[in-house]
Amino acid sequence: MDYFAELGYFGLFVAAFLAATILPLSSEVVLTTLLLNGLSPVALVTIATVGNVLGSLTNYALGYWASLEVIKRWLKISEEEYARAEQHFVKYGLFSLCFAWVPVIGDPLTVIAGILRIRLLWFVLLVTAGKLMRYIVVSYLAIQIN
């Protein structure tokens, strides 16, 4: 994570983008480090949100264009993770996309949205709302604790 933090705003963008995929990265750690180093909270939250949403759009595109078996194999989504995300999506509908930031179910949710051909406008609005709120809360807590 230090590597991403050393790259400043660009490093946060890359970390946030990659964290929205199946890679085990924590963009929150990079965000917090940069906040504590005095970078602009508004710029950091904006950059993290944009990067994370673009990563989720990559998952959406994979779901939209690839077969389910290819997706499970390539993204290493287990049958259990996929089933859990699908149940969450069916239970809560479109608004479950506000929880695309949640570990374990978030990435499969964005893939399922692509598989189900959810309207792109709704996808972007709901995923952005959830991810933006998460980064605002993380930033607020980081600033308050420091």
Secondary structure in CASP SS format (residue, H / E / C, confidence):
PFRMAT SS
TARGET T0000
AUTHOR 0000-0000-0000
METHOD secondary structure of the structure
MODEL  1
M C 1.00
D H 1.00
Y H 1.00
F H 1.00
A H 1.00
E H 1.00
L C 1.00
G H 1.00
Y H 1.00
F H 1.00
G H 1.00
L H 1.00
F H 1.00
V H 1.00
A H 1.00
A H 1.00
F H 1.00
L H 1.00
A H 1.00
A C 1.00
T C 1.00
I C 1.00
L C 1.00
P C 1.00
L C 1.00
S C 1.00
S H 1.00
E H 1.00
V H 1.00
V H 1.00
L H 1.00
T H 1.00
T H 1.00
L H 1.00
L H 1.00
L H 1.00
N C 1.00
G C 1.00
L C 1.00
S C 1.00
P H 1.00
V H 1.00
A H 1.00
L H 1.00
V H 1.00
T H 1.00
I H 1.00
A H 1.00
T H 1.00
V H 1.00
G H 1.00
N H 1.00
V H 1.00
L H 1.00
G H 1.00
S H 1.00
L H 1.00
T H 1.00
N H 1.00
Y H 1.00
A H 1.00
L H 1.00
G H 1.00
Y H 1.00
W H 1.00
A C 1.00
S C 1.00
L H 1.00
E H 1.00
V H 1.00
I H 1.00
K H 1.00
R H 1.00
W H 1.00
L H 1.00
K C 1.00
I C 1.00
S C 1.00
E H 1.00
E H 1.00
E H 1.00
Y H 1.00
A H 1.00
R H 1.00
A H 1.00
E H 1.00
Q H 1.00
H H 1.00
F H 1.00
V H 1.00
K H 1.00
Y H 1.00
G H 1.00
L H 1.00
F H 1.00
S H 1.00
L H 1.00
C H 1.00
F H 1.00
A C 1.00
W C 1.00
V C 1.00
P C 1.00
V C 1.00
I C 1.00
G H 1.00
D H 1.00
P H 1.00
L H 1.00
T H 1.00
V H 1.00
I H 1.00
A H 1.00
G H 1.00
I H 1.00
L C 1.00
R C 1.00
I C 1.00
R C 1.00
L H 1.00
L H 1.00
W H 1.00
F H 1.00
V H 1.00
L H 1.00
L H 1.00
V H 1.00
T H 1.00
A H 1.00
G H 1.00
K H 1.00
L H 1.00
M H 1.00
R H 1.00
Y H 1.00
I H 1.00
V H 1.00
V H 1.00
S H 1.00
Y H 1.00
L H 1.00
A H 1.00
I H 1.00
Q H 1.00
I H 1.00
N C 1.00
END
